Amino acid sequence: MALRNIRKYGDDLLRKKSRKVEKIDDRVLTLIEDMKETMYEADGVGLAAPQVGILKRIVIIDVGNGPIVLINPEIIETEGSYIDVEGCLSVPGKQGKVERPIKVKATALNEKGEKIIIEGEDLLARAICHETDHLNGVLFVDKVIKDVEGDK
């Protein structure tokens, strides 16, 4: 495993659409392990492959219950909405209020290539949306309703 460099706001790669993972091989599994290590080292809740310079549809999320790996995630259902503060490892020192669904249902593949359905509420729903946005070249700053006071 290795720590990867996290791309920062202004890097053109963060604005590109990621490609679908066609095959889960040793390279993909190594990337996933590196992403976990990088996310935990940076004290993050989620990390998408484009944030470490790889345009593949892979995200890692951990809202406190252990890591969740989503390969080729697709949000298939949302419910409600609420506004809360978000930040991003690729946009250090910046936070803003963003509207997101309260509940999200998504399909994806796990590390074994098995199709899974994940349902999340509150922070998990927010993280799924935030990380899936990264795969489409969208950053939370694009959706900020109001900046949070005291930003650097």
C-alpha positions, 0 to 999 in steps of 0.5 A, a space after each residue: 500500500 502507498 499514500 497517493 497525492 491528493 489533487 487540489 482544486 484547480 487541477 484540470 483532472 478533477 473536472 474530467 469524467 471518470 471511466 467505468 471499471 471494466 475489470 477488477 484486477 490486481 491494479 484496481 485492488 491496489 488502487 483501492 487499498 492505496 485510496 483507503 490509506 490516503 483517505 485515512 491519512 488525510 482524515 477524510 470521510 470519502 475519496 474518489 479515484 480522480 482525487 488521486 489522479 486516476 479517472 476510474 469510477 471508484 469511491 471509498 467512503 467511511 462515515 465511522 462504520 468501516 470502509 465502503 468501496 463502490 465501483 461504478 456507483 450509480 444513484 438510483 433513488 433519492 428522497 428528501 433534501 437538507 442543507 448542511 456544511 461540506 468540505 473536500 480533501 481536494 479543496 482544503 480550507 474551504 467549506 460551504 452549505 450544500 443541499 443534498 438528499 436525506 436518503 440515497 439508494 445506489 447500485 455498485 460493484 464491491 471489490 469482489 465484482 459482486 453487484 450491491 445495493 447501498 442505502 444511506 441516510 444523512 452523512 452517508 447519503 451526502 458522502 455517496 452524492 459528493 463522491 459520485 459527483 467527483 466521478 463526473 467532474 463536479 466539485 462541491 464548490 459548484 453546488 455551494 448555496 452559501 460559504 461558511 464564515 471563517 474559511 481560509 
